[in-house]
Amino acid sequence: MNKDKIEGKVTRTVGTAKKKAGELLDDPALEAEGRDDEVAGRVQETAGAAKDAVDTVRRKVDKALDQA
């Protein structure tokens, strides 16, 4: 797991908390901010997953080239 995936999970979790707090406090601005943070967190997690996938492919290619 890389830094982007971890930070994305944190951002998404904070966003969920803000969204719920906004709902409970009847604060549409806080609720909207929470939704924005949730989306930003998901995007960052996805970017981290893509980096992990690229690293995995790179390691496999390097290993195959070393064996050739």
mmCIF file as Biopython writes it, N, C-alpha, C and O atoms, coordinates in Angstrom:
data_model
#
loop_
_atom_site.group_PDB
_atom_site.id
_atom_site.type_symbol
_atom_site.label_atom_id
_atom_site.label_alt_id
_atom_site.label_comp_id
_atom_site.label_asym_id
_atom_site.label_entity_id
_atom_site.label_seq_id
_atom_site.pdbx_PDB_ins_code
_atom_site.Cartn_x
_atom_site.Cartn_y
_atom_site.Cartn_z
_atom_site.occupancy
_atom_site.B_iso_or_equiv
_atom_site.auth_seq_id
_atom_site.auth_asym_id
_atom_site.pdbx_PDB_model_num
ATOM 1   N N  . MET A ? 1  ? 0.861   -1.171  0.000   1.0 0.0 1  A 1 
ATOM 2   C CA . MET A ? 1  ? 0.000   0.000   0.000   1.0 0.0 1  A 1 
ATOM 3   C C  . MET A ? 1  ? 0.904   1.229   0.000   1.0 0.0 1  A 1 
ATOM 4   O O  . MET A ? 1  ? 1.856   1.317   0.775   1.0 0.0 1  A 1 
ATOM 5   N N  . ASN A ? 2  ? 0.591   2.169   -0.876  1.0 0.0 2  A 1 
ATOM 6   C CA . ASN A ? 2  ? 1.440   3.348   -0.967  1.0 0.0 2  A 1 
ATOM 7   C C  . ASN A ? 2  ? 0.812   4.564   -0.287  1.0 0.0 2  A 1 
ATOM 8   O O  . ASN A ? 2  ? -0.318  4.520   0.201   1.0 0.0 2  A 1 
ATOM 9   N N  . LYS A ? 3  ? 1.573   5.631   -0.273  1.0 0.0 3  A 1 
ATOM 10  C CA . LYS A ? 3  ? 1.180   6.856   0.426   1.0 0.0 3  A 1 
ATOM 11  C C  . LYS A ? 3  ? -0.155  7.399   -0.085  1.0 0.0 3  A 1 
ATOM 12  O O  . LYS A ? 3  ? -0.990  7.833   0.708   1.0 0.0 3  A 1 
ATOM 13  N N  . ASP A ? 4  ? -0.360  7.377   -1.389  1.0 0.0 4  A 1 
ATOM 14  C CA . ASP A ? 4  ? -1.608  7.913   -1.954  1.0 0.0 4  A 1 
ATOM 15  C C  . ASP A ? 4  ? -2.826  7.130   -1.481  1.0 0.0 4  A 1 
ATOM 16  O O  . ASP A ? 4  ? -3.863  7.719   -1.176  1.0 0.0 4  A 1 
ATOM 17  N N  . LYS A ? 5  ? -2.710  5.832   -1.418  1.0 0.0 5  A 1 
ATOM 18  C CA . LYS A ? 5  ? -3.843  5.020   -0.971  1.0 0.0 5  A 1 
ATOM 19  C C  . LYS A ? 5  ? -4.173  5.309   0.494   1.0 0.0 5  A 1 
ATOM 20  O O  . LYS A ? 5  ? -5.343  5.399   0.867   1.0 0.0 5  A 1 
ATOM 21  N N  . ILE A ? 6  ? -3.144  5.451   1.313   1.0 0.0 6  A 1 
ATOM 22  C CA . ILE A ? 6  ? -3.367  5.725   2.737   1.0 0.0 6  A 1 
ATOM 23  C C  . ILE A ? 6  ? -3.977  7.111   2.924   1.0 0.0 6  A 1 
ATOM 24  O O  . ILE A ? 6  ? -4.967  7.266   3.639   1.0 0.0 6  A 1 
ATOM 25  N N  . GLU A ? 7  ? -3.385  8.120   2.280   1.0 0.0 7  A 1 
ATOM 26  C CA . GLU A ? 7  ? -3.909  9.480   2.409   1.0 0.0 7  A 1 
ATOM 27  C C  . GLU A ? 7  ? -5.330  9.572   1.848   1.0 0.0 7  A 1 
ATOM 28  O O  . GLU A ? 7  ? -6.167  10.298  2.383   1.0 0.0 7  A 1 
ATOM 29  N N  . GLY A ? 8  ? -5.591  8.844   0.782   1.0 0.0 8  A 1 
ATOM 30  C CA . GLY A ? 8  ? -6.934  8.830   0.203   1.0 0.0 8  A 1 
ATOM 31  C C  . GLY A ? 8  ? -7.956  8.256   1.167   1.0 0.0 8  A 1 
ATOM 32  O O  . GLY A ? 8  ? -9.062  8.780   1.298   1.0 0.0 8  A 1 
ATOM 33  N N  . LYS A ? 9  ? -7.583  7.181   1.839   1.0 0.0 9  A 1 
ATOM 34  C CA . LYS A ? 9  ? -8.498  6.576   2.822   1.0 0.0 9  A 1 
ATOM 35  C C  . LYS A ? 9  ? -8.781  7.549   3.971   1.0 0.0 9  A 1 
ATOM 36  O O  . LYS A ? 9  ? -9.913  7.656   4.441   1.0 0.0 9  A 1 
ATOM 37  N N  . VAL A ? 10 ? -7.744  8.252   4.412   1.0 0.0 10 A 1 
ATOM 38  C CA . VAL A ? 10 ? -7.922  9.232   5.490   1.0 0.0 10 A 1 
ATOM 39  C C  . VAL A ? 10 ? -8.843  10.357  5.031   1.0 0.0 10 A 1 
ATOM 40  O O  . VAL A ? 10 ? -9.771  10.732  5.746   1.0 0.0 10 A 1 
ATOM 41  N N  . THR A ? 11 ? -8.592  10.892  3.849   1.0 0.0 11 A 1 
ATOM 42  C CA . THR A ? 11 ? -9.415  11.984  3.316   1.0 0.0 11 A 1 
ATOM 43  C C  . THR A ? 11 ? -10.863 11.542  3.159   1.0 0.0 11 A 1 
ATOM 44  O O  . THR A ? 11 ? -11.784 12.287  3.493   1.0 0.0 11 A 1 
ATOM 45  N N  . ARG A ? 12 ? -11.061 10.332  2.651   1.0 0.0 12 A 1 
ATOM 46  C CA . ARG A ? 12 ? -12.419 9.811   2.469   1.0 0.0 12 A 1 
ATOM 47  C C  . ARG A ? 12 ? -13.123 9.644   3.818   1.0 0.0 12 A 1 
ATOM 48  O O  . ARG A ? 12 ? -14.304 9.966   3.948   1.0 0.0 12 A 1 
ATOM 49  N N  . THR A ? 13 ? -12.403 9.146   4.811   1.0 0.0 13 A 1 
ATOM 50  C CA . THR A ? 13 ? -12.988 8.948   6.138   1.0 0.0 13 A 1 
ATOM 51  C C  . THR A ? 13 ? -13.348 10.280  6.790   1.0 0.0 13 A 1 
ATOM 52  O O  . THR A ? 13 ? -14.412 10.413  7.394   1.0 0.0 13 A 1 
ATOM 53  N N  . VAL A ? 14 ? -12.469 11.254  6.667   1.0 0.0 14 A 1 
ATOM 54  C CA . VAL A ? 14 ? -12.764 12.596  7.197   1.0 0.0 14 A 1 
ATOM 55  C C  . VAL A ? 14 ? -13.983 13.167  6.481   1.0 0.0 14 A 1 
ATOM 56  O O  . VAL A ? 14 ? -14.845 13.784  7.108   1.0 0.0 14 A 1 
ATOM 57  N N  . GLY A ? 15 ? -14.052 12.963  5.184   1.0 0.0 15 A 1 
ATOM 58  C CA . GLY A ? 15 ? -15.198 13.439  4.412   1.0 0.0 15 A 1 
ATOM 59  C C  . GLY A ? 15 ? -16.500 12.817  4.866   1.0 0.0 15 A 1 
ATOM 60  O O  . GLY A ? 15 ? -17.520 13.499  4.966   1.0 0.0 15 A 1 
ATOM 61  N N  . THR A ? 16 ? -16.470 11.529  5.140   1.0 0.0 16 A 1 
ATOM 62  C CA . THR A ? 16 ? -17.669 10.847  5.635   1.0 0.0 16 A 1 
ATOM 63  C C  . THR A ? 16 ? -18.110 11.439  6.968   1.0 0.0 16 A 1 
ATOM 64  O O  . THR A ? 16 ? -19.299 11.657  7.199   1.0 0.0 16 A 1 
ATOM 65  N N  . ALA A ? 17 ? -17.142 11.695  7.839   1.0 0.0 17 A 1 
ATOM 66  C CA . ALA A ? 17 ? -17.463 12.289  9.144   1.0 0.0 17 A 1 
ATOM 67  C C  . ALA A ? 17 ? -18.060 13.688  8.978   1.0 0.0 17 A 1 
ATOM 68  O O  . ALA A ? 17 ? -19.036 14.035  9.642   1.0 0.0 17 A 1 
ATOM 69  N N  . LYS A ? 18 ? -17.471 14.483  8.094   1.0 0.0 18 A 1 
ATOM 70  C CA . LYS A ? 18 ? -17.992 15.833  7.852   1.0 0.0 18 A 1 
ATOM 71  C C  . LYS A ? 18 ? -19.406 15.776  7.278   1.0 0.0 18 A 1 
ATOM 72  O O  . LYS A ? 18 ? -20.282 16.544  7.677   1.0 0.0 18 A 1 
ATOM 73  N N  . LYS A ? 19 ? -19.615 14.860  6.340   1.0 0.0 19 A 1 
ATOM 74  C CA . LYS A ? 19 ? -20.940 14.732  5.728   1.0 0.0 19 A 1 
ATOM 75  C C  . LYS A ? 19 ? -21.982 14.373  6.782   1.0 0.0 19 A 1 
ATOM 76  O O  . LYS A ? 19 ? -23.055 14.974  6.829   1.0 0.0 19 A 1 
ATOM 77  N N  . LYS A ? 20 ? -21.665 13.396  7.624   1.0 0.0 20 A 1 
ATOM 78  C CA . LYS A ? 20 ? -22.602 12.986  8.678   1.0 0.0 20 A 1 
ATOM 79  C C  . LYS A ? 20 ? -22.838 14.124  9.677   1.0 0.0 20 A 1 
ATOM 80  O O  . LYS A ? 20 ? -23.967 14.349  10.112  1.0 0.0 20 A 1 
ATOM 81  N N  . ALA A ? 21 ? -21.769 14.839  10.037  1.0 0.0 21 A 1 
ATOM 82  C CA . ALA A ? 21 ? -21.916 15.967  10.956  1.0 0.0 21 A 1 
ATOM 83  C C  . ALA A ? 21 ? -22.808 17.039  10.331  1.0 0.0 21 A 1 
ATOM 84  O O  . ALA A ? 21 ? -23.650 17.626  11.010  1.0 0.0 21 A 1 
ATOM 85  N N  . GLY A ? 22 ? -22.620 17.286  9.051   1.0 0.0 22 A 1 
ATOM 86  C CA . GLY A ? 22 ? -23.457 18.260  8.355   1.0 0.0 22 A 1 
ATOM 87  C C  . GLY A ? 22 ? -24.916 17.853  8.347   1.0 0.0 22 A 1 
ATOM 88  O O  . GLY A ? 22 ? -25.803 18.693  8.504   1.0 0.0 22 A 1 
ATOM 89  N N  . GLU A ? 23 ? -25.165 16.570  8.166   1.0 0.0 23 A 1 
ATOM 90  C CA . GLU A ? 23 ? -26.543 16.072  8.202   1.0 0.0 23 A 1 
ATOM 91  C C  . GLU A ? 23 ? -27.143 16.256  9.593   1.0 0.0 23 A 1 
ATOM 92  O O  . GLU A ? 23 ? -28.276 16.718  9.729   1.0 0.0 23 A 1 
ATOM 93  N N  . LEU A ? 24 ? -26.383 15.894  10.619  1.0 0.0 24 A 1 
ATOM 94  C CA . LEU A ? 24 ? -26.880 15.985  11.997  1.0 0.0 24 A 1 
ATOM 95  C C  . LEU A ? 24 ? -27.093 17.434  12.446  1.0 0.0 24 A 1 
ATOM 96  O O  . LEU A ? 24 ? -28.031 17.739  13.183  1.0 0.0 24 A 1 
ATOM 97  N N  . LEU A ? 25 ? -26.207 18.310  11.988  1.0 0.0 25 A 1 
ATOM 98  C CA . LEU A ? 25 ? -26.277 19.710  12.396  1.0 0.0 25 A 1 
ATOM 99  C C  . LEU A ? 25 ? -27.123 20.555  11.434  1.0 0.0 25 A 1 
ATOM 100 O O  . LEU A ? 25 ? -27.270 21.764  11.614  1.0 0.0 25 A 1 
ATOM 101 N N  . ASP A ? 26 ? -27.667 19.900  10.425  1.0 0.0 26 A 1 
ATOM 102 C CA . ASP A ? 26 ? -28.437 20.600  9.393   1.0 0.0 26 A 1 
ATOM 103 C C  . ASP A ? 26 ? -27.613 21.735  8.789   1.0 0.0 26 A 1 
ATOM 104 O O  . ASP A ? 26 ? -28.073 22.871  8.671   1.0 0.0 26 A 1 
ATOM 105 N N  . ASP A ? 27 ? -26.378 21.391  8.408   1.0 0.0 27 A 1 
ATOM 106 C CA . ASP A ? 27 ? -25.427 22.347  7.826   1.0 0.0 27 A 1 
ATOM 107 C C  . ASP A ? 27 ? -25.079 21.892  6.410   1.0 0.0 27 A 1 
ATOM 108 O O  . ASP A ? 27 ? -24.170 21.083  6.224   1.0 0.0 27 A 1 
ATOM 109 N N  . PRO A ? 28 ? -25.804 22.413  5.404   1.0 0.0 28 A 1 
ATOM 110 C CA . PRO A ? 28 ? -25.571 21.968  4.029   1.0 0.0 28 A 1 
ATOM 111 C C  . PRO A ? 28 ? -24.147 22.215  3.536   1.0 0.0 28 A 1 
ATOM 112 O O  . PRO A ? 28 ? -23.630 21.435  2.736   1.0 0.0 28 A 1 
ATOM 113 N N  . ALA A ? 29 ? -23.510 23.285  4.000   1.0 0.0 29 A 1 
ATOM 114 C CA . ALA A ? 29 ? -22.145 23.572  3.550   1.0 0.0 29 A 1 
ATOM 115 C C  . ALA A ? 29 ? -21.172 22.504  4.064   1.0 0.0 29 A 1 
ATOM 116 O O  . ALA A ? 29 ? -20.308 22.038  3.320   1.0 0.0 29 A 1 
ATOM 117 N N  . LEU A ? 30 ? -21.312 22.126  5.313   1.0 0.0 30 A 1 
ATOM 118 C CA . LEU A ? 30 ? -20.441 21.092  5.878   1.0 0.0 30 A 1 
ATOM 119 C C  . LEU A ? 30 ? -20.705 19.744  5.209   1.0 0.0 30 A 1 
ATOM 120 O O  . LEU A ? 30 ? -19.775 18.983  4.942   1.0 0.0 30 A 1 
ATOM 121 N N  . GLU A ? 31 ? -21.956 19.463  4.946   1.0 0.0 31 A 1 
ATOM 122 C CA . GLU A ? 31 ? -22.321 18.222  4.267   1.0 0.0 31 A 1 
ATOM 123 C C  . GLU A ? 31 ? -21.703 18.173  2.868   1.0 0.0 31 A 1 
ATOM 124 O O  . GLU A ? 31 ? -21.172 17.142  2.456   1.0 0.0 31 A 1 
ATOM 125 N N  . ALA A ? 32 ? -21.773 19.287  2.143   1.0 0.0 32 A 1 
ATOM 126 C CA . ALA A ? 32 ? -21.202 19.356  0.796   1.0 0.0 32 A 1 
ATOM 127 C C  . ALA A ? 32 ? -19.680 19.220  0.846   1.0 0.0 32 A 1 
ATOM 128 O O  . ALA A ? 32 ? -19.080 18.551  0.005   1.0 0.0 32 A 1 
ATOM 129 N N  . GLU A ? 33 ? -19.067 19.858  1.836   1.0 0.0 33 A 1 
ATOM 130 C CA . GLU A ? 33 ? -17.616 19.742  1.989   1.0 0.0 33 A 1 
ATOM 131 C C  . GLU A ? 33 ? -17.231 18.286  2.249   1.0 0.0 33 A 1 
ATOM 132 O O  . GLU A ? 33 ? -16.221 17.803  1.738   1.0 0.0 33 A 1 
ATOM 133 N N  . GLY A ? 34 ? -18.026 17.608  3.031   1.0 0.0 34 A 1 
ATOM 134 C CA . GLY A ? 34 ? -17.780 16.195  3.302   1.0 0.0 34 A 1 
ATOM 135 C C  . GLY A ? 34 ? -17.886 15.342  2.046   1.0 0.0 34 A 1 
ATOM 136 O O  . GLY A ? 34 ? -17.060 14.459  1.814   1.0 0.0 34 A 1 
ATOM 137 N N  . ARG A ? 35 ? -18.898 15.609  1.243   1.0 0.0 35 A 1 
ATOM 138 C CA . ARG A ? 35 ? -19.036 14.862  -0.015  1.0 0.0 35 A 1 
ATOM 139 C C  . ARG A ? 35 ? -17.836 15.123  -0.926  1.0 0.0 35 A 1 
ATOM 140 O O  . ARG A ? 35 ? -17.318 14.204  -1.560  1.0 0.0 35 A 1 
ATOM 141 N N  . ASP A ? 36 ? -17.398 16.382  -0.986  1.0 0.0 36 A 1 
ATOM 142 C CA . ASP A ? 36 ? -16.222 16.711  -1.807  1.0 0.0 36 A 1 
ATOM 143 C C  . ASP A ? 36 ? -14.987 15.957  -1.320  1.0 0.0 36 A 1 
ATOM 144 O O  . ASP A ? 36 ? -14.218 15.426  -2.122  1.0 0.0 36 A 1 
ATOM 145 N N  . ASP A ? 37 ? -14.802 15.915  0.002   1.0 0.0 37 A 1 
ATOM 146 C CA . ASP A ? 37 ? -13.657 15.197  0.556   1.0 0.0 37 A 1 
ATOM 147 C C  . ASP A ? 37 ? -13.745 13.697  0.274   1.0 0.0 37 A 1 
ATOM 148 O O  . ASP A ? 37 ? -12.731 13.056  -0.003  1.0 0.0 37 A 1 
ATOM 149 N N  . GLU A ? 38 ? -14.944 13.141  0.342   1.0 0.0 38 A 1 
ATOM 150 C CA . GLU A ? 38 ? -15.107 11.717  0.022   1.0 0.0 38 A 1 
ATOM 151 C C  . GLU A ? 38 ? -14.674 11.429  -1.414  1.0 0.0 38 A 1 
ATOM 152 O O  . GLU A ? 38 ? -13.960 10.461  -1.675  1.0 0.0 38 A 1 
ATOM 153 N N  . VAL A ? 39 ? -15.110 12.271  -2.329  1.0 0.0 39 A 1 
ATOM 154 C CA . VAL A ? 39 ? -14.748 12.081  -3.741  1.0 0.0 39 A 1 
ATOM 155 C C  . VAL A ? 39 ? -13.247 12.248  -3.935  1.0 0.0 39 A 1 
ATOM 156 O O  . VAL A ? 39 ? -12.613 11.450  -4.626  1.0 0.0 39 A 1 
ATOM 157 N N  . ALA A ? 40 ? -12.678 13.287  -3.323  1.0 0.0 40 A 1 
ATOM 158 C CA . ALA A ? 40 ? -11.233 13.512  -3.443  1.0 0.0 40 A 1 
ATOM 159 C C  . ALA A ? 40 ? -10.460 12.316  -2.895  1.0 0.0 40 A 1 
ATOM 160 O O  . ALA A ? 40 ? -9.454  11.902  -3.472  1.0 0.0 40 A 1 
ATOM 161 N N  . GLY A ? 41 ? -10.928 11.769  -1.791  1.0 0.0 41 A 1 
ATOM 162 C CA . GLY A ? 41 ? -10.274 10.603  -1.221  1.0 0.0 41 A 1 
ATOM 163 C C  . GLY A ? 41 ? -10.342 9.396   -2.136  1.0 0.0 41 A 1 
ATOM 164 O O  . GLY A ? 41 ? -9.362  8.667   -2.287  1.0 0.0 41 A 1 
ATOM 165 N N  . ARG A ? 42 ? -11.496 9.186   -2.743  1.0 0.0 42 A 1 
ATOM 166 C CA . ARG A ? 42 ? -11.629 8.052   -3.683  1.0 0.0 42 A 1 
ATOM 167 C C  . ARG A ? 42 ? -10.695 8.217   -4.873  1.0 0.0 42 A 1 
ATOM 168 O O  . ARG A ? 42 ? -10.073 7.255   -5.322  1.0 0.0 42 A 1 
ATOM 169 N N  . VAL A ? 43 ? -10.600 9.447   -5.383  1.0 0.0 43 A 1 
ATOM 170 C CA . VAL A ? 43 ? -9.711  9.712   -6.521  1.0 0.0 43 A 1 
ATOM 171 C C  . VAL A ? 43 ? -8.265  9.419   -6.132  1.0 0.0 43 A 1 
ATOM 172 O O  . VAL A ? 43 ? -7.528  8.786   -6.888  1.0 0.0 43 A 1 
ATOM 173 N N  . GLN A ? 44 ? -7.866  9.878   -4.956  1.0 0.0 44 A 1 
ATOM 174 C CA . GLN A ? 44 ? -6.494  9.658   -4.505  1.0 0.0 44 A 1 
ATOM 175 C C  . GLN A ? 44 ? -6.224  8.170   -4.283  1.0 0.0 44 A 1 
ATOM 176 O O  . GLN A ? 44 ? -5.142  7.683   -4.610  1.0 0.0 44 A 1 
ATOM 177 N N  . GLU A ? 45 ? -7.187  7.454   -3.735  1.0 0.0 45 A 1 
ATOM 178 C CA . GLU A ? 45 ? -7.033  6.003   -3.554  1.0 0.0 45 A 1 
ATOM 179 C C  . GLU A ? 45 ? -6.870  5.306   -4.900  1.0 0.0 45 A 1 
ATOM 180 O O  . GLU A ? 45 ? -6.039  4.410   -5.045  1.0 0.0 45 A 1 
ATOM 181 N N  . THR A ? 46 ? -7.661  5.720   -5.877  1.0 0.0 46 A 1 
ATOM 182 C CA . THR A ? 46 ? -7.584  5.122   -7.215  1.0 0.0 46 A 1 
ATOM 183 C C  . THR A ? 46 ? -6.235  5.401   -7.851  1.0 0.0 46 A 1 
ATOM 184 O O  . THR A ? 46 ? -5.652  4.524   -8.488  1.0 0.0 46 A 1 
ATOM 185 N N  . ALA A ? 47 ? -5.737  6.620   -7.680  1.0 0.0 47 A 1 
ATOM 186 C CA . ALA A ? 47 ? -4.414  6.957   -8.206  1.0 0.0 47 A 1 
ATOM 187 C C  . ALA A ? 47 ? -3.347  6.080   -7.540  1.0 0.0 47 A 1 
ATOM 188 O O  . ALA A ? 47 ? -2.421  5.606   -8.198  1.0 0.0 47 A 1 
ATOM 189 N N  . GLY A ? 48 ? -3.488  5.876   -6.251  1.0 0.0 48 A 1 
ATOM 190 C CA . GLY A ? 48 ? -2.542  5.009   -5.549  1.0 0.0 48 A 1 
ATOM 191 C C  . GLY A ? 48 ? -2.597  3.576   -6.038  1.0 0.0 48 A 1 
ATOM 192 O O  . GLY A ? 48 ? -1.565  2.922   -6.182  1.0 0.0 48 A 1 
ATOM 193 N N  . ALA A ? 49 ? -3.795  3.092   -6.293  1.0 0.0 49 A 1 
ATOM 194 C CA . ALA A ? 49 ? -3.955  1.728   -6.814  1.0 0.0 49 A 1 
ATOM 195 C C  . ALA A ? 49 ? -3.322  1.612   -8.203  1.0 0.0 49 A 1 
ATOM 196 O O  . ALA A ? 49 ? -2.700  0.599   -8.525  1.0 0.0 49 A 1 
ATOM 197 N N  . ALA A ? 50 ? -3.483  2.645   -9.015  1.0 0.0 50 A 1 
ATOM 198 C CA . ALA A ? 50 ? -2.881  2.635   -10.355 1.0 0.0 50 A 1 
ATOM 199 C C  . ALA A ? 50 ? -1.360  2.617   -10.254 1.0 0.0 50 A 1 
ATOM 200 O O  . ALA A ? 50 ? -0.694  1.912   -11.012 1.0 0.0 50 A 1 
ATOM 201 N N  . LYS A ? 51 ? -0.808  3.392   -9.318  1.0 0.0 51 A 1 
ATOM 202 C CA . LYS A ? 51 ? 0.646   3.387   -9.127  1.0 0.0 51 A 1 
ATOM 203 C C  . LYS A ? 51 ? 1.123   2.008   -8.695  1.0 0.0 51 A 1 
ATOM 204 O O  . LYS A ? 51 ? 2.156   1.528   -9.162  1.0 0.0 51 A 1 
ATOM 205 N N  . ASP A ? 52 ? 0.369   1.370   -7.802  1.0 0.0 52 A 1 
ATOM 206 C CA . ASP A ? 52 ? 0.726   0.023   -7.372  1.0 0.0 52 A 1 
ATOM 207 C C  . ASP A ? 52 ? 0.724   -0.944  -8.554  1.0 0.0 52 A 1 
ATOM 208 O O  . ASP A ? 52 ? 1.616   -1.784  -8.676  1.0 0.0 52 A 1 
ATOM 209 N N  . ALA A ? 53 ? -0.269  -0.824  -9.413  1.0 0.0 53 A 1 
ATOM 210 C CA . ALA A ? 53 ? -0.364  -1.710  -10.577 1.0 0.0 53 A 1 
ATOM 211 C C  . ALA A ? 53 ? 0.820   -1.491  -11.518 1.0 0.0 53 A 1 
ATOM 212 O O  . ALA A ? 53 ? 1.399   -2.449  -12.030 1.0 0.0 53 A 1 
ATOM 213 N N  . VAL A ? 54 ? 1.169   -0.245  -11.737 1.0 0.0 54 A 1 
ATOM 214 C CA . VAL A ? 54 ? 2.313   0.057   -12.607 1.0 0.0 54 A 1 
ATOM 215 C C  . VAL A ? 54 ? 3.600   -0.492  -11.998 1.0 0.0 54 A 1 
ATOM 216 O O  . VAL A ? 54 ? 4.429   -1.061  -12.708 1.0 0.0 54 A 1 
ATOM 217 N N  . ASP A ? 55 ? 3.771   -0.326  -10.696 1.0 0.0 55 A 1 
ATOM 218 C CA . ASP A ? 55 ? 4.965   -0.855  -10.032 1.0 0.0 55 A 1 
ATOM 219 C C  . ASP A ? 55 ? 5.035   -2.377  -10.144 1.0 0.0 55 A 1 
ATOM 220 O O  . ASP A ? 55 ? 6.112   -2.936  -10.351 1.0 0.0 55 A 1 
ATOM 221 N N  . THR A ? 56 ? 3.908   -3.035  -10.010 1.0 0.0 56 A 1 
ATOM 222 C CA . THR A ? 56 ? 3.878   -4.492  -10.126 1.0 0.0 56 A 1 
ATOM 223 C C  . THR A ? 56 ? 4.306   -4.932  -11.525 1.0 0.0 56 A 1 
ATOM 224 O O  . THR A ? 56 ? 5.111   -5.851  -11.676 1.0 0.0 56 A 1 
ATOM 225 N N  . VAL A ? 57 ? 3.766   -4.272  -12.537 1.0 0.0 57 A 1 
ATOM 226 C CA . VAL A ? 57 ? 4.132   -4.610  -13.920 1.0 0.0 57 A 1 
ATOM 227 C C  . VAL A ? 57 ? 5.614   -4.324  -14.152 1.0 0.0 57 A 1 
ATOM 228 O O  . VAL A ? 57 ? 6.313   -5.119  -14.781 1.0 0.0 57 A 1 
ATOM 229 N N  . ARG A ? 58 ? 6.089   -3.190  -13.644 1.0 0.0 58 A 1 
ATOM 230 C CA . ARG A ? 58 ? 7.501   -2.836  -13.822 1.0 0.0 58 A 1 
ATOM 231 C C  . ARG A ? 58 ? 8.408   -3.895  -13.192 1.0 0.0 58 A 1 
ATOM 232 O O  . ARG A ? 58 ? 9.406   -4.294  -13.792 1.0 0.0 58 A 1 
ATOM 233 N N  . ARG A ? 59 ? 8.062   -4.351  -11.980 1.0 0.0 59 A 1 
ATOM 234 C CA . ARG A ? 59 ? 8.874   -5.379  -11.321 1.0 0.0 59 A 1 
ATOM 235 C C  . ARG A ? 59 ? 8.870   -6.685  -12.116 1.0 0.0 59 A 1 
ATOM 236 O O  . ARG A ? 59 ? 9.899   -7.352  -12.225 1.0 0.0 59 A 1 
ATOM 237 N N  . LYS A ? 60 ? 7.717   -7.047  -12.666 1.0 0.0 60 A 1 
ATOM 238 C CA . LYS A ? 60 ? 7.637   -8.284  -13.462 1.0 0.0 60 A 1 
ATOM 239 C C  . LYS A ? 60 ? 8.464   -8.171  -14.726 1.0 0.0 60 A 1 
ATOM 240 O O  . LYS A ? 60 ? 9.130   -9.127  -15.124 1.0 0.0 60 A 1 
ATOM 241 N N  . VAL A ? 61 ? 8.425   -7.016  -15.356 1.0 0.0 61 A 1 
ATOM 242 C CA . VAL A ? 61 ? 9.207   -6.809  -16.580 1.0 0.0 61 A 1 
ATOM 243 C C  . VAL A ? 61 ? 10.702  -6.842  -16.246 1.0 0.0 61 A 1 
ATOM 244 O O  . VAL A ? 61 ? 11.486  -7.475  -16.952 1.0 0.0 61 A 1 
ATOM 245 N N  . ASP A ? 62 ? 11.084  -6.164  -15.176 1.0 0.0 62 A 1 
ATOM 246 C CA . ASP A ? 62 ? 12.495  -6.178  -14.760 1.0 0.0 62 A 1 
ATOM 247 C C  . ASP A ? 62 ? 12.964  -7.599  -14.470 1.0 0.0 62 A 1 
ATOM 248 O O  . ASP A ? 62 ? 14.066  -7.987  -14.861 1.0 0.0 62 A 1 
ATOM 249 N N  . LYS A ? 63 ? 12.128  -8.373  -13.785 1.0 0.0 63 A 1 
ATOM 250 C CA . LYS A ? 63 ? 12.485  -9.751  -13.460 1.0 0.0 63 A 1 
ATOM 251 C C  . LYS A ? 63 ? 12.625  -10.590 -14.723 1.0 0.0 63 A 1 
ATOM 252 O O  . LYS A ? 63 ? 13.548  -11.396 -14.839 1.0 0.0 63 A 1 
ATOM 253 N N  . ALA A ? 64 ? 11.697  -10.397 -15.680 1.0 0.0 64 A 1 
ATOM 254 C CA . ALA A ? 64 ? 11.754  -11.147 -16.928 1.0 0.0 64 A 1 
ATOM 255 C C  . ALA A ? 64 ? 12.997  -10.777 -17.717 1.0 0.0 64 A 1 
ATOM 256 O O  . ALA A ? 64 ? 13.623  -11.646 -18.325 1.0 0.0 64 A 1 
ATOM 257 N N  . LEU A ? 65 ? 13.363  -9.505  -17.719 1.0 0.0 65 A 1 
ATOM 258 C CA . LEU A ? 65 ? 14.558  -9.077  -18.452 1.0 0.0 65 A 1 
ATOM 259 C C  . LEU A ? 65 ? 15.827  -9.596  -17.793 1.0 0.0 65 A 1 
ATOM 260 O O  . LEU A ? 65 ? 16.795  -9.921  -18.480 1.0 0.0 65 A 1 
ATOM 261 N N  . ASP A ? 66 ? 15.831  -9.674  -16.481 1.0 0.0 66 A 1 
ATOM 262 C CA . ASP A ? 66 ? 17.003  -10.191 -15.780 1.0 0.0 66 A 1 
ATOM 263 C C  . ASP A ? 66 ? 17.212  -11.677 -16.066 1.0 0.0 66 A 1 
ATOM 264 O O  . ASP A ? 66 ? 18.346  -12.155 -16.091 1.0 0.0 66 A 1 
ATOM 265 N N  . GLN A ? 67 ? 16.118  -12.404 -16.280 1.0 0.0 67 A 1 
ATOM 266 C CA . GLN A ? 67 ? 16.193  -13.837 -16.551 1.0 0.0 67 A 1 
ATOM 267 C C  . GLN A ? 67 ? 16.532  -14.130 -18.008 1.0 0.0 67 A 1 
ATOM 268 O O  . GLN A ? 67 ? 16.944  -15.241 -18.341 1.0 0.0 67 A 1 
ATOM 269 N N  . ALA A ? 68 ? 16.360  -13.144 -18.867 1.0 0.0 68 A 1 
ATOM 270 C CA . ALA A ? 68 ? 16.582  -13.371 -20.304 1.0 0.0 68 A 1 
ATOM 271 C C  . ALA A ? 68 ? 18.058  -13.389 -20.651 1.0 0.0 68 A 1 
ATOM 272 O O  . ALA A ? 68 ? 18.417  -13.568 -21.815 1.0 0.0 68 A 1 
#
